[in-house]
Amino acid sequence: MMITLIDLNKTFIKDGNKIEVLKELNLTISRGQSLAILGVSGAGKSTLIHILGTLDRPTSGTMLFDDVNIFAWEEQKLAQFRNEKIGFVFQFHNLLPEFNSLENTMMPALIHGVPYREARERAESILSEVGLGNRLTHRPGELSGGEQQRVAVARALIMEPEIILADEPTGNLDSETGRKIEDIMLELNRTRNITLVVVTHNKSLADRMSKCIGLHDGKIHNYA
């Protein structure tokens, strides 16, 4: 298994009160799998995706990546792991408005120290792959919502990650545009064997994935 969660809990303290967001989660995610995590707002979906992406730490329990307890690592090593292994696609694309499509896509590679020329070549290739080969020099404000999300997908792929984590990636898009983004992510999962985990409340998207689970009141439930 690529990722294994064992008795994982996440608790927040607010105004002196303990809020249990995730409770005793046990989950396995196989390499190359496409997994949908369904649940209503407040079910703990985003918290779970943040922990899977090492953006947050569990309060207790264990997460193994290829049988390694990565939360035992110091922050610098964890950040390097995140940059190399994980690509993120969020509901809000978070593109930098002053940079064009090519520059936004290149950013994670440049931060990692990839030479500029190599980063540019990678970005051009990926943007062409997601259908934006003719929009390289356009800034986010000059792109449609769907095009902006395609740039976000390209940016997530620039470091050739082993896993893509997507949090409501089509939540701000109309159904037709959202379907195109779904097609791109599922094609990448199929052709590149990239593990795909999508948090969503969209049942039609969930039905396209190889596995689906439900999250309710911080606990995992089987999804029929």
ChimeraX attribute file (.defattr): number of C-alpha atoms within 10 A of each C-alpha:
attribute: neighborCount
match mode: 1-to-1
recipient: residues
	/A:1	11
	/A:2	17
	/A:3	18
	/A:4	22
	/A:5	18
	/A:6	16
	/A:7	15
	/A:8	20
	/A:9	22
	/A:10	22
	/A:11	14
	/A:12	13
	/A:13	9
	/A:14	8
	/A:15	6
	/A:16	7
	/A:17	8
	/A:18	10
	/A:19	11
	/A:20	15
	/A:21	19
	/A:22	25
	/A:23	18
	/A:24	16
	/A:25	20
	/A:26	16
	/A:27	14
	/A:28	13
	/A:29	18
	/A:30	14
	/A:31	16
	/A:32	18
	/A:33	19
	/A:34	25
	/A:35	22
	/A:36	26
	/A:37	26
	/A:38	24
	/A:39	22
	/A:40	14
	/A:41	11
	/A:42	13
	/A:43	19
	/A:44	21
	/A:45	26
	/A:46	18
	/A:47	19
	/A:48	26
	/A:49	20
	/A:50	16
	/A:51	16
	/A:52	23
	/A:53	22
	/A:54	19
	/A:55	13
	/A:56	14
	/A:57	18
	/A:58	19
	/A:59	13
	/A:60	14
	/A:61	16
	/A:62	21
	/A:63	26
	/A:64	17
	/A:65	16
	/A:66	13
	/A:67	11
	/A:68	14
	/A:69	13
	/A:70	16
	/A:71	18
	/A:72	11
	/A:73	12
	/A:74	9
	/A:75	11
	/A:76	9
	/A:77	13
	/A:78	17
	/A:79	14
	/A:80	12
	/A:81	16
	/A:82	18
	/A:83	20
	/A:84	18
	/A:85	16
	/A:86	22
	/A:87	26
	/A:88	23
	/A:89	24
	/A:90	20
	/A:91	16
	/A:92	16
	/A:93	20
	/A:94	13
	/A:95	20
	/A:96	14
	/A:97	12
	/A:98	10
	/A:99	15
	/A:100	21
	/A:101	30
	/A:102	26
	/A:103	22
	/A:104	22
	/A:105	29
	/A:106	26
	/A:107	20
	/A:108	20
	/A:109	23
	/A:110	18
	/A:111	10
	/A:112	12
	/A:113	10
	/A:114	15
	/A:115	11
	/A:116	13
	/A:117	10
	/A:118	13
	/A:119	21
	/A:120	20
	/A:121	12
	/A:122	20
	/A:123	28
	/A:124	22
	/A:125	14
	/A:126	23
	/A:127	25
	/A:128	14
	/A:129	14
	/A:130	18
	/A:131	13
	/A:132	20
	/A:133	16
	/A:134	10
	/A:135	17
	/A:136	18
	/A:137	13
	/A:138	15
	/A:139	19
	/A:140	22
	/A:141	13
	/A:142	14
	/A:143	15
	/A:144	12
	/A:145	18
	/A:146	20
	/A:147	19
	/A:148	21
	/A:149	27
	/A:150	25
	/A:151	29
	/A:152	25
	/A:153	26
	/A:154	29
	/A:155	28
	/A:156	25
	/A:157	28
	/A:158	24
	/A:159	23
	/A:160	19
	/A:161	18
	/A:162	19
	/A:163	27
	/A:164	25
	/A:165	22
	/A:166	24
	/A:167	23
	/A:168	18
	/A:169	24
	/A:170	25
	/A:171	15
	/A:172	15
	/A:173	16
	/A:174	11
	/A:175	11
	/A:176	10
	/A:177	17
	/A:178	18
	/A:179	15
	/A:180	15
	/A:181	21
	/A:182	17
	/A:183	14
	/A:184	16
	/A:185	20
	/A:186	19
	/A:187	13
	/A:188	18
	/A:189	21
	/A:190	15
	/A:191	9
	/A:192	12
	/A:193	16
	/A:194	24
	/A:195	23
	/A:196	26
	/A:197	24
	/A:198	25
	/A:199	27
	/A:200	25
	/A:201	19
	/A:202	16
	/A:203	13
	/A:204	10
	/A:205	18
	/A:206	21
	/A:207	12
	/A:208	15
	/A:209	19
	/A:210	12
	/A:211	15
	/A:212	21
	/A:213	18
	/A:214	21
	/A:215	22
	/A:216	18
	/A:217	16
	/A:218	22
	/A:219	16
	/A:220	20
	/A:221	16
	/A:222	8
	/A:223	13
	/A:224	6
